[in-house]
Amino acid sequence: MARIAVIGAGMGAMAAAARLAVAGHQVAVYERGRTHGGGVGRFERDGFAFDTGPGLVHLPAVYRDLFVKTGKEALEQCVELAQVDPASRHLFADGTDVLLPNASRAGVVRALDDAFGAGAGERWSDLVNRAREAWDATRRPLLEEPLRADWRALGRDPYPAPARRGISGWLRRDGGRPATLADVARRELKDPRAAALLESHALAHSLDPRTAPAGATVLPYLEQTFGTWYARGGMRALADALYERCRARKVRFSFGAEVVGILEKDGRAAGVELADGSVADGSVAEADAVVAGIAPALLPALLGGAEPWRDGDVRPAGDPATGVGAAVGAAVGAAGRLTVFLALRGARPRDAAHRTVVHTPDREAELAAVFGAAGDGRGTREPCPRPTVTVLRPDDPTTRPDEDHEAVTLTATVAPHGPVDWIDGPAAGQDADRLVAAAEAAIPGLRDRLLWREVRTPADTAADTAAPGGAVPGPALAGADGRFLRPANLTRLPGLYLAGGWAHPGGGLAHAGMSGAMVAGLIVDGADWRGSQ
């Protein structure tokens, strides 16, 4: 039985802790904050409740596997999960209104033909078919196996180029494959509304479609194929269930326990040093291995200035707000979230969609505001007058005081703190006003129903999670010479492992759970572990 110290109580860290505990190890989690879940938090006021992080989950099979492997109770015995149908509603500036059914390919084809015209559904279906090829080619090495020394093979974009037709055919790069998701949208979908639909999947994952590789088409493929799911009580209910599973497996949690150093002994990670002596034997917690469930950009400070990566490993992206230097295979494109919680008087209409995406009328202005005019990550301070806004209206009694009220969450992808001063309250309030104005397309009479609102910016995210700039990590993607990969779970220091959304295989609830599984496999079975069979 080994002693494992885990830094942070985010979803990836807890996923690793539960699996390691059931394998017989003694696991202790040290979290600087007051609660578990990392970015998967909950805000409550006056009987209203809102998720502070993701509001939906895709690939729930990741957590089903986790609960099967760590106890007798299945996930559905601990969390009430339901598919969201329709999966999403999309509203465009020209008045187009599209309802996309959940996990129904034929239904999506019909919906797009009805909204965009005959042939639009077939073009989307052809794109999804090619996305499936990309998924099949990269699913195992990208999502189920630790990142290996030969990770550069994942630098090749797996998205297959369609047959070239005439002189106006594909712009071919990288051996005939399209260079970016924006190329795919423009060349394959034709209709600008369909292109905006595709690009909105990237934007929702903190990715710039102008620089994201064509393989990012796997994002709508996953949603359309495996469905969109909601947990009663919000995603916080999933975090609570995972926390309780860890406790049932005798994982020990220490909250308010800030790790200020990673101990080394005989060339290995040997424990953690805490800021205030919050463990029984003082400020040092010895361990045989350390799992870091925090942003890798924070690790050098815990290692006395040394980088945890070996030469050639994938490293964090250059970030002008934090001064983290760019490196080979840098993970790029992390943006933040502006979130507005709305407490509304009046009942939620029975036919209201759970998720509505109100698309911006000016995508170029939006992308420049978030990522910079050239997609260089240097977002401008000039806000987009009407950003793309996601409106979440869960039909969940736990989110509201009674049936005569409704809890609504608005989110938009924005530049992280640093390029934008999100501590500037009046400016943040003006940006929140823009979200509310856009959301009225989905909720007529919204402002007349408003009781109060709460605004959360990337600065709040940074304070809660310590993520540099309050950025939200996107999922790892193949292509673009590896620039959208995340740091490997193994580090240069034996006994030190990385888990969570900032490590391989990237951000999102499902990906964080996968990273926990990878770290547990590496610790239990050794560095040669190649993933679950």
C-alpha positions as semicolon CSV with decimal commas, in nm:
position;residue;x (nm);y (nm);z (nm)
1;M;0,000;0,000;0,000
2;A;0,144;0,333;-0,113
3;R;0,074;0,676;0,033
4;I;-0,062;0,913;-0,232
5;A;-0,086;1,290;-0,186
6;V;-0,331;1,463;-0,421
7;I;-0,311;1,839;-0,476
8;G;-0,658;1,981;-0,539
9;A;-1,007;1,836;-0,517
10;G;-1,121;1,895;-0,875
11;M;-1,300;1,629;-1,080
12;G;-0,985;1,479;-1,234
13;A;-0,807;1,469;-0,899
14;M;-1,103;1,304;-0,725
15;A;-1,142;1,055;-1,010
16;A;-0,780;0,951;-0,960
17;A;-0,820;0,944;-0,580
18;A;-1,122;0,712;-0,590
19;R;-0,954;0,466;-0,826
20;L;-0,629;0,467;-0,629
21;A;-0,811;0,412;-0,300
22;V;-1,004;0,114;-0,433
23;A;-0,672;-0,029;-0,552
24;G;-0,561;-0,036;-0,190
25;H;-0,360;0,284;-0,160
26;Q;-0,378;0,537;0,122
27;V;-0,494;0,861;-0,042
28;A;-0,500;1,212;0,107
29;V;-0,636;1,513;-0,084
30;Y;-0,518;1,867;-0,001
31;E;-0,746;2,143;-0,129
32;R;-0,670;2,512;-0,074
33;G;-1,039;2,605;-0,101
34;R;-1,330;2,529;0,126
35;T;-1,496;2,260;-0,082
36;H;-1,450;1,995;-0,350
37;G;-1,529;2,001;-0,721
38;G;-1,285;2,262;-0,852
39;G;-1,467;2,451;-1,127
40;V;-1,782;2,242;-1,072
41;G;-1,934;2,461;-0,805
42;R;-2,277;2,584;-0,695
43;F;-2,412;2,931;-0,623
44;E;-2,725;2,957;-0,407
45;R;-2,935;3,254;-0,304
46;D;-3,300;3,301;-0,198
47;G;-3,392;2,946;-0,293
48;F;-3,233;2,969;-0,639
49;A;-2,934;2,752;-0,732
50;F;-2,693;2,763;-1,027
51;D;-2,392;2,566;-1,152
52;T;-2,080;2,782;-1,156
53;G;-1,909;2,549;-1,404
54;P;-2,037;2,322;-1,680
55;G;-2,414;2,277;-1,687
56;L;-2,425;1,963;-1,904
57;V;-2,219;1,652;-1,953
58;H;-2,135;1,449;-2,263
59;L;-1,989;1,099;-2,255
60;P;-2,141;1,006;-1,916
61;A;-1,994;0,659;-1,977
62;V;-1,668;0,794;-1,830
63;Y;-1,836;0,838;-1,491
64;R;-2,039;0,520;-1,524
65;D;-1,713;0,331;-1,560
66;L;-1,564;0,519;-1,264
67;F;-1,852;0,430;-1,034
68;V;-1,859;0,066;-1,149
69;K;-1,486;0,035;-1,082
70;T;-1,495;0,201;-0,738
71;G;-1,803;0,062;-0,563
72;K;-2,122;-0,140;-0,566
73;E;-2,354;0,150;-0,645
74;A;-2,376;0,248;-1,012
75;L;-2,370;0,611;-1,119
76;E;-2,747;0,625;-1,172
77;Q;-2,799;0,505;-0,815
78;C;-2,609;0,811;-0,695
79;V;-2,705;1,076;-0,951
80;E;-3,031;1,118;-1,142
81;L;-2,917;1,160;-1,503
82;A;-3,147;1,238;-1,793
83;Q;-3,097;1,311;-2,160
84;V;-3,180;1,665;-2,265
85;D;-3,425;1,668;-2,556
86;P;-3,407;1,871;-2,767
87;A;-3,031;1,877;-2,722
88;S;-3,019;2,244;-2,817
89;R;-3,203;2,530;-2,978
90;H;-3,013;2,770;-3,204
91;L;-3,128;3,124;-3,279
92;F;-2,964;3,331;-3,553
93;A;-2,967;3,703;-3,624
94;D;-3,184;3,659;-3,934
95;G;-3,460;3,496;-3,725
96;T;-3,376;3,135;-3,808
97;D;-3,480;2,905;-3,523
98;V;-3,347;2,546;-3,514
99;L;-3,429;2,273;-3,263
100;L;-3,176;1,987;-3,273
101;P;-3,293;1,656;-3,124
102;N;-3,075;1,463;-2,883
103;A;-2,864;1,181;-3,027
104;S;-3,071;1,150;-3,346
105;R;-2,877;1,178;-3,666
106;A;-3,185;1,154;-3,886
107;G;-3,362;1,412;-3,673
108;V;-3,072;1,655;-3,705
109;V;-3,070;1,613;-4,084
110;R;-3,442;1,693;-4,101
111;A;-3,409;1,992;-3,869
112;L;-3,126;2,145;-4,072
113;D;-3,303;2,087;-4,403
114;D;-3,613;2,256;-4,266
115;A;-3,417;2,552;-4,127
116;F;-3,141;2,608;-4,384
117;G;-3,287;2,453;-4,699
118;A;-3,269;2,121;-4,879
119;G;-2,923;1,966;-4,878
120;A;-2,804;2,137;-4,559
121;G;-2,875;1,827;-4,353
122;E;-2,687;1,601;-4,594
123;R;-2,383;1,831;-4,593
124;W;-2,384;1,827;-4,211
125;S;-2,425;1,447;-4,212
126;D;-2,128;1,408;-4,447
127;L;-1,919;1,624;-4,217
128;V;-2,019;1,416;-3,914
129;N;-1,925;1,099;-4,104
130;R;-1,576;1,237;-4,157
131;A;-1,565;1,345;-3,794
132;R;-1,640;0,984;-3,698
133;E;-1,332;0,875;-3,891
134;A;-1,127;1,129;-3,695
135;W;-1,281;1,000;-3,371
136;D;-1,209;0,637;-3,457
137;A;-0,848;0,722;-3,548
138;T;-0,769;0,914;-3,232
139;R;-1,007;0,795;-2,960
140;R;-0,766;0,552;-2,800
141;P;-0,430;0,734;-2,827
142;L;-0,585;1,072;-2,747
143;L;-0,845;0,989;-2,481
144;E;-0,776;0,646;-2,334
145;E;-0,397;0,622;-2,320
146;P;-0,136;0,839;-2,147
147;L;0,050;1,076;-2,375
148;R;0,368;0,902;-2,485
149;A;0,708;1,011;-2,604
150;D;0,588;0,966;-2,963
151;W;0,301;1,216;-2,912
152;R;0,401;1,397;-3,231
153;A;0,201;1,140;-3,426
154;L;-0,103;1,317;-3,284
155;G;0,018;1,637;-3,446
156;R;-0,124;1,515;-3,777
157;D;-0,486;1,613;-3,827
158;P;-0,700;1,296;-3,854
159;Y;-0,989;1,469;-4,031
160;P;-1,009;1,330;-4,386
161;A;-1,038;1,575;-4,672
162;P;-1,343;1,521;-4,893
163;A;-1,297;1,457;-5,262
164;R;-1,185;1,767;-5,447
165;R;-1,441;1,896;-5,690
166;G;-1,333;2,138;-5,957
167;I;-1,125;2,449;-5,934
168;S;-1,328;2,579;-5,638
169;G;-1,259;2,270;-5,433
170;W;-1,076;2,238;-5,105
171;L;-0,791;2,456;-4,993
172;R;-0,546;2,174;-4,928
173;R;-0,283;2,188;-4,658
174;D;-0,097;1,931;-4,451
175;G;-0,110;1,652;-4,707
176;G;-0,453;1,742;-4,840
177;R;-0,636;1,805;-4,513
178;P;-0,807;2,135;-4,428
179;A;-0,606;2,346;-4,190
180;T;-0,870;2,466;-3,944
181;L;-1,226;2,415;-3,828
182;A;-1,316;2,743;-3,997
183;D;-1,192;2,594;-4,326
184;V;-1,423;2,298;-4,276
185;A;-1,718;2,522;-4,197
186;R;-1,664;2,744;-4,500
187;R;-1,583;2,472;-4,752
188;E;-1,819;2,192;-4,650
189;L;-2,126;2,357;-4,506
190;K;-2,165;2,655;-4,742
191;D;-2,448;2,818;-4,543
192;P;-2,306;3,075;-4,294
193;R;-2,563;2,969;-4,034
194;A;-2,450;2,607;-4,056
195;A;-2,091;2,727;-4,034
196;A;-2,178;2,926;-3,720
197;L;-2,342;2,616;-3,574
198;L;-2,024;2,415;-3,625
199;E;-1,794;2,688;-3,497
200;S;-2,008;2,741;-3,186
201;H;-1,902;2,395;-3,062
202;A;-1,539;2,510;-3,066
203;L;-1,618;2,844;-2,903
204;A;-1,808;2,669;-2,623
205;H;-1,491;2,468;-2,549
206;S;-1,267;2,779;-2,533
207;L;-1,134;2,722;-2,884
208;D;-1,090;2,968;-3,170
209;P;-1,234;2,805;-3,485
210;R;-0,986;3,003;-3,693
211;T;-0,694;2,816;-3,535
212;A;-0,850;2,494;-3,405
213;P;-0,763;2,198;-3,627
214;A;-1,021;2,038;-3,850
215;G;-1,024;1,744;-3,609
216;A;-1,230;1,964;-3,374
217;T;-1,527;1,832;-3,570
218;V;-1,522;1,547;-3,317
219;L;-1,689;1,786;-3,070
220;P;-2,029;1,801;-3,247
221;Y;-1,985;1,434;-3,338
222;L;-1,959;1,339;-2,970
223;E;-2,264;1,543;-2,879
224;Q;-2,474;1,412;-3,166
225;T;-2,366;1,050;-3,115
226;F;-2,353;1,008;-2,737
227;G;-2,608;1,268;-2,638
228;T;-2,635;1,558;-2,398
229;W;-2,711;1,482;-2,032
230;Y;-2,818;1,674;-1,724
231;A;-2,802;1,571;-1,360
232;R;-3,087;1,663;-1,127
233;G;-2,934;1,915;-0,890
234;G;-2,695;2,027;-1,165
235;M;-2,341;1,914;-1,232
236;R;-2,264;1,990;-0,869
237;A;-2,463;1,676;-0,790
238;L;-2,211;1,477;-0,993
239;A;-1,922;1,639;-0,803
240;D;-2,096;1,564;-0,472
241;A;-2,148;1,200;-0,571
242;L;-1,782;1,161;-0,665
243;Y;-1,675;1,322;-0,336
244;E;-1,894;1,082;-0,140
245;R;-1,755;0,789;-0,338
246;C;-1,405;0,900;-0,243
247;R;-1,503;0,925;0,123
248;A;-1,662;0,581;0,110
249;R;-1,330;0,448;-0,020
250;K;-1,154;0,612;0,280
251;V;-0,994;0,899;0,089
252;R;-0,902;1,169;0,341
253;F;-0,974;1,532;0,250
254;S;-0,812;1,841;0,402
255;F;-0,974;2,172;0,303
256;G;-0,810;2,509;0,353
257;A;-0,483;2,320;0,302
258;E;-0,272;2,513;0,052
259;V;0,022;2,322;-0,093
260;V;0,327;2,547;-0,121
261;G;0,587;2,291;-0,218
262;I;0,640;1,942;-0,358
263;L;0,902;1,749;-0,166
264;E;1,176;1,556;-0,340
265;K;1,383;1,274;-0,194
266;D;1,631;1,048;-0,373
267;G;1,520;1,190;-0,707
268;R;1,147;1,123;-0,652
269;A;0,841;1,313;-0,538
270;A;0,817;1,240;-0,167
271;G;0,522;1,444;-0,042
272;V;0,391;1,798;-0,013
273;E;0,455;2,099;0,205
274;L;0,155;2,292;0,335
275;A;0,131;2,662;0,409
276;D;-0,008;2,645;0,761
277;G;0,077;2,311;0,914
278;S;-0,275;2,184;0,856
279;V;-0,177;1,818;0,886
280;A;-0,135;1,641;1,217
281;D;0,243;1,620;1,205
282;G;0,309;1,978;1,098
283;S;0,352;2,135;0,753
284;V;0,487;1,828;0,571
285;A;0,279;1,540;0,439
286;E;0,505;1,259;0,323
287;A;0,393;1,038;0,035
288;D;0,519;0,780;-0,211
289;A;0,360;0,963;-0,504
290;V;0,202;1,303;-0,568
291;V;-0,089;1,371;-0,803
292;A;-0,117;1,736;-0,905
293;G;-0,471;1,825;-1,003
294;I;-0,386;2,191;-1,069
295;A;-0,285;2,399;-1,369
296;P;0,068;2,289;-1,471
297;A;0,169;2,654;-1,496
298;L;0,157;2,658;-1,115
299;L;0,394;2,363;-1,072
300;P;0,737;2,528;-1,118
301;A;0,675;2,740;-0,809
302;L;0,605;2,422;-0,611
303;L;0,926;2,264;-0,741
304;G;1,162;2,545;-0,647
305;G;1,150;2,695;-0,995
306;A;1,218;2,370;-1,182
307;E;0,991;2,274;-1,470
308;P;0,814;1,940;-1,428
309;W;0,838;1,853;-1,798
310;R;1,097;1,650;-1,973
311;D;1,254;1,776;-2,295
312;G;1,001;1,743;-2,575
313;D;0,698;1,710;-2,348
314;V;0,388;1,910;-2,426
315;R;0,384;2,224;-2,212
316;P;0,140;2,504;-2,122
317;A;0,072;2,779;-2,371
318;G;0,230;3,120;-2,362
319;D;0,001;3,348;-2,165
320;P;0,065;3,723;-2,165
321;A;-0,133;3,754;-1,841
322;T;0,081;3,511;-1,644
323;G;0,415;3,524;-1,822
324;V;0,418;3,150;-1,881
325;G;0,652;3,089;-2,173
326;A;0,537;2,910;-2,484
327;A;0,709;2,584;-2,572
328;V;0,706;2,306;-2,828
329;G;0,357;2,157;-2,847
330;A;0,207;2,442;-2,645
331;A;-0,161;2,403;-2,563
332;V;-0,329;2,710;-2,705
333;G;-0,654;2,896;-2,712
334;A;-0,773;2,891;-2,350
335;A;-1,043;3,153;-2,296
336;G;-1,259;3,240;-1,999
337;R;-1,629;3,249;-1,917
338;L;-1,857;3,538;-1,835
339;T;-2,158;3,398;-1,650
340;V;-2,478;3,569;-1,540
341;F;-2,719;3,398;-1,301
342;L;-3,077;3,521;-1,334
343;A;-3,352;3,480;-1,072
344;L;-3,681;3,521;-1,257
345;R;-4,038;3,557;-1,141
346;G;-4,286;3,348;-1,336
347;A;-4,292;2,979;-1,417
348;R;-4,067;2,815;-1,670
349;P;-4,272;2,743;-1,986
350;R;-4,323;2,372;-2,042
351;D;-4,193;2,392;-2,399
352;A;-3,876;2,587;-2,310
353;A;-3,554;2,432;-2,442
354;H;-3,303;2,337;-2,175
355;R;-3,020;2,491;-2,378
356;T;-3,051;2,771;-2,633
357;V;-2,756;2,920;-2,822
358;V;-2,819;3,277;-2,938
359;H;-2,562;3,333;-3,210
360;T;-2,379;3,659;-3,257
361;P;-2,458;3,861;-3,571
362;D;-2,086;3,945;-3,603
363;R;-1,864;3,640;-3,555
364;E;-1,546;3,821;-3,664
365;A;-1,593;4,087;-3,395
366;E;-1,660;3,821;-3,134
367;L;-1,352;3,616;-3,217
368;A;-1,135;3,928;-3,222
369;A;-1,266;4,027;-2,879
370;V;-1,191;3,685;-2,731
371;F;-0,882;3,563;-2,914
372;G;-0,742;3,867;-3,095
373;A;-0,788;3,981;-3,452
374;A;-0,524;3,738;-3,574
375;G;-0,615;3,453;-3,341
376;D;-0,299;3,519;-3,140
377;G;-0,465;3,483;-2,801
378;R;-0,440;3,855;-2,726
379;G;-0,808;3,941;-2,687
380;T;-0,902;4,304;-2,742
381;R;-1,067;4,513;-2,472
382;E;-1,331;4,634;-2,717
383;P;-1,628;4,406;-2,636
384;C;-1,843;4,240;-2,897
385;P;-2,179;4,426;-2,898
386;R;-2,371;4,099;-2,924
387;P;-2,167;3,790;-2,826
388;T;-2,284;3,434;-2,869
389;V;-2,478;3,351;-2,552
390;T;-2,577;3,010;-2,419
391;V;-2,900;3,015;-2,220
392;L;-2,956;2,726;-1,978
393;R;-3,312;2,677;-1,845
394;P;-3,316;2,343;-1,660
395;D;-3,654;2,194;-1,573
396;D;-3,527;2,108;-1,226
397;P;-3,722;2,191;-0,907
398;T;-3,397;2,192;-0,707
399;T;-3,284;2,509;-0,888
400;R;-3,577;2,734;-0,786
401;P;-3,776;2,817;-0,473
402;D;-4,110;2,707;-0,625
403;E;-4,291;2,653;-0,954
404;D;-4,366;3,025;-0,985
405;H;-3,999;3,111;-1,038
406;E;-3,720;3,012;-1,274
407;A;-3,341;2,996;-1,251
408;V;-3,158;3,079;-1,575
409;T;-2,784;3,079;-1,649
410;L;-2,628;3,283;-1,929
411;T;-2,272;3,218;-2,043
412;A;-2,042;3,363;-2,306
413;T;-1,683;3,282;-2,394
414;V;-1,460;3,581;-2,326
415;A;-1,093;3,674;-2,300
416;P;-0,933;3,566;-1,971
417;H;-0,840;3,808;-1,697
418;G;-0,527;3,991;-1,804
419;P;-0,615;4,085;-2,159
420;V;-0,937;4,217;-2,002
421;D;-0,967;4,374;-1,657
422;W;-1,249;4,164;-1,516
423;I;-1,205;4,322;-1,173
424;D;-1,353;4,642;-1,319
425;G;-1,707;4,601;-1,185
426;P;-1,887;4,861;-1,402
427;A;-1,726;4,729;-1,720
428;A;-1,814;4,369;-1,628
429;G;-2,169;4,487;-1,558
430;Q;-2,193;4,640;-1,904
431;D;-2,075;4,313;-2,058
432;A;-2,336;4,128;-1,851
433;D;-2,599;4,369;-1,988
434;R;-2,504;4,255;-2,338
435;L;-2,562;3,892;-2,242
436;V;-2,904;3,975;-2,099
437;A;-2,998;4,172;-2,411
438;A;-2,898;3,881;-2,635
439;A;-3,083;3,630;-2,417
440;E;-3,414;3,813;-2,469
441;A;-3,429;3,644;-2,808
442;A;-3,468;3,316;-2,619
443;I;-3,672;3,451;-2,325
444;P;-3,911;3,726;-2,440
445;G;-3,984;3,975;-2,165
446;L;-3,677;3,863;-1,971
447;R;-3,601;4,197;-1,808
448;D;-3,959;4,238;-1,686
449;R;-3,928;3,904;-1,502
450;L;-3,589;3,974;-1,345
451;L;-3,572;3,971;-0,964
452;W;-3,193;3,988;-0,939
453;R;-2,880;3,878;-1,116
454;E;-2,531;3,766;-1,013
455;V;-2,230;3,816;-1,242
456;R;-1,925;3,590;-1,241
457;T;-1,616;3,677;-1,444
458;P;-1,286;3,503;-1,523
459;A;-1,141;3,687;-1,222
460;D;-1,387;3,496;-1,002
461;T;-1,290;3,171;-1,173
462;A;-0,924;3,245;-1,106
463;A;-0,998;3,312;-0,739
464;D;-1,194;2,987;-0,704
465;T;-0,971;2,751;-0,904
466;A;-0,629;2,925;-0,928
467;A;-0,642;2,874;-1,306
468;P;-0,420;3,142;-1,464
469;G;-0,641;3,429;-1,575
470;G;-0,950;3,225;-1,491
471;A;-0,916;3,049;-1,825
472;V;-1,115;2,733;-1,889
473;P;-0,914;2,449;-2,049
474;G;-1,043;2,304;-2,371
475;P;-1,021;1,937;-2,467
476;A;-0,705;1,799;-2,626
477;L;-0,725;1,775;-3,005
478;A;-0,514;1,599;-3,263
479;G;-0,361;1,805;-3,542
480;A;-0,196;2,147;-3,565
481;D;0,146;1,991;-3,492
482;G;0,038;1,910;-3,137
483;R;-0,043;2,267;-3,031
484;F;-0,378;2,155;-2,890
485;L;-0,241;1,874;-2,677
486;R;-0,201;1,906;-2,300
487;P;0,095;1,824;-2,073
488;A;0,156;1,453;-2,026
489;N;0,036;1,281;-1,708
490;L;0,392;1,161;-1,641
491;T;0,652;1,424;-1,551
492;R;1,031;1,441;-1,539
493;L;1,015;1,383;-1,163
494;P;0,938;1,017;-1,084
495;G;0,637;0,989;-0,859
496;L;0,480;1,318;-0,975
497;Y;0,171;1,289;-1,196
498;L;-0,065;1,542;-1,356
499;A;-0,444;1,507;-1,358
500;G;-0,738;1,732;-1,441
501;G;-0,844;1,955;-1,726
502;W;-0,505;2,122;-1,770
503;A;-0,332;1,786;-1,822
504;H;-0,377;1,520;-2,088
505;P;-0,641;1,470;-2,232
506;G;-0,768;1,821;-2,159
507;G;-1,070;2,003;-2,022
508;G;-1,435;1,914;-1,979
509;L;-1,606;1,683;-1,734
510;A;-1,552;1,365;-1,936
511;H;-1,190;1,445;-2,019
512;A;-1,112;1,524;-1,656
513;G;-1,252;1,185;-1,557
514;M;-1,035;1,021;-1,823
515;S;-0,724;1,192;-1,688
516;G;-0,798;1,051;-1,343
517;A;-0,825;0,702;-1,487
518;M;-0,492;0,745;-1,668
519;V;-0,308;0,864;-1,359
520;A;-0,447;0,578;-1,151
521;G;-0,340;0,330;-1,418
522;L;0,013;0,472;-1,431
523;I;0,053;0,455;-1,053
524;V;-0,101;0,110;-1,008
525;D;0,050;-0,061;-1,313
526;G;0,357;0,149;-1,385
527;A;0,479;0,376;-1,661
528;D;0,423;0,109;-1,927
529;W;0,047;0,106;-1,870
530;R;-0,122;0,156;-2,204
531;G;-0,481;0,220;-2,099
532;S;-0,784;0,007;-2,019
533;Q;-0,852;-0,272;-2,260
